[in-house]
Amino acid sequence: FNSIMFPTIFSLAIKGLGQHTSQGSGILCLAIVGGAIVPLLQGVLADTYGVQPAFLLAIACYVYIIFYGLKGSVPKA
């Protein structure tokens, strides 16, 4: 499931950017860093508060992905 998320989000995010496509895709590629930072933060949270509360960070990330897929990627008319 997660393996198809980034290409899908990437294509939705750069759709309709026109002349700003290269800049938008570059910024979106910087989001890959989130794949390195979020697990680190989750580890810190797990060490501090326990494993179960640390998964609230993962839940928050998935909630944002759902929001973006449903509302955030819809072009404004």
Backbone torsions as a table, in degrees:
resi	resn	phi	psi	omega
1	PHE	NA	-48.0	-177.8
2	ASN	-69.4	-25.6	-176.7
3	SER	-65.6	-25.7	179.9
4	ILE	-94.6	-4.3	-175.9
5	MET	-68.2	-49.3	-174.0
6	PHE	-62.5	-47.6	178.2
7	PRO	-60.9	-36.1	179.4
8	THR	-67.7	-47.7	178.7
9	ILE	-62.8	-41.0	-179.3
10	PHE	-60.3	-48.7	-177.8
11	SER	-66.9	-36.6	176.7
12	LEU	-66.8	-37.6	-175.2
13	ALA	-71.0	-36.2	-177.2
14	ILE	-92.0	-5.6	179.5
15	LYS	-64.7	126.6	175.7
16	GLY	80.5	12.9	179.2
17	LEU	-80.5	-15.6	178.4
18	GLY	61.0	-124.1	-177.4
19	GLN	-69.0	-12.2	-179.3
20	HIS	-96.5	11.6	-176.8
21	THR	-60.8	-44.8	-178.0
22	SER	-66.0	-39.9	178.3
23	GLN	-67.0	-43.4	179.2
24	GLY	-63.5	-40.4	179.5
25	SER	-69.0	-34.4	176.4
26	GLY	-65.0	-43.5	178.0
27	ILE	-64.6	-40.2	179.4
28	LEU	-65.6	-35.4	176.7
29	CYS	-64.7	-28.7	175.7
30	LEU	-65.4	-22.6	178.6
31	ALA	-66.2	-16.2	176.6
32	ILE	-59.2	-29.3	178.0
33	VAL	-58.2	-30.3	176.6
34	GLY	-57.4	-30.2	176.8
35	GLY	-68.8	-17.1	176.7
36	ALA	-98.6	-31.3	-175.7
37	ILE	-84.3	-42.2	-176.8
38	VAL	-59.7	-46.0	177.2
39	PRO	-62.3	-35.2	177.3
40	LEU	-63.6	-46.4	177.8
41	LEU	-62.8	-38.8	179.1
42	GLN	-65.1	-36.4	176.4
43	GLY	-64.9	-42.0	177.3
44	VAL	-62.9	-44.0	177.8
45	LEU	-62.7	-39.8	179.4
46	ALA	-64.6	-40.8	178.4
47	ASP	-67.1	-34.0	-175.9
48	THR	-84.6	-46.3	-172.0
49	TYR	-113.9	-14.0	-176.7
50	GLY	112.5	165.2	-174.4
51	VAL	-68.9	-45.6	-176.6
52	GLN	-61.7	-48.0	176.8
53	PRO	-63.1	-28.9	-179.7
54	ALA	-64.8	-28.0	179.6
55	PHE	-71.9	-9.3	173.6
56	LEU	-62.9	-30.5	176.4
57	LEU	-65.1	-45.0	177.7
58	ALA	-62.6	-40.6	178.1
59	ILE	-62.1	-43.0	179.0
60	ALA	-61.2	-39.7	178.5
61	CYS	-64.1	-43.9	179.3
62	TYR	-67.3	-36.3	177.1
63	VAL	-62.2	-41.3	178.0
64	TYR	-65.0	-40.4	178.2
65	ILE	-61.7	-41.7	177.5
66	ILE	-63.5	-45.1	177.9
67	PHE	-58.2	-46.8	-178.1
68	TYR	-62.9	-41.1	179.5
69	GLY	-65.5	-35.1	-176.4
70	LEU	-89.5	-41.3	-173.5
71	LYS	-122.4	-40.8	-172.4
72	GLY	-68.5	-26.4	-178.1
73	SER	-91.7	-2.0	-179.1
74	VAL	-77.5	120.9	179.8
75	PRO	-62.6	143.5	178.7
76	LYS	-84.7	131.7	-176.0
77	ALA	-84.2	NA	NA
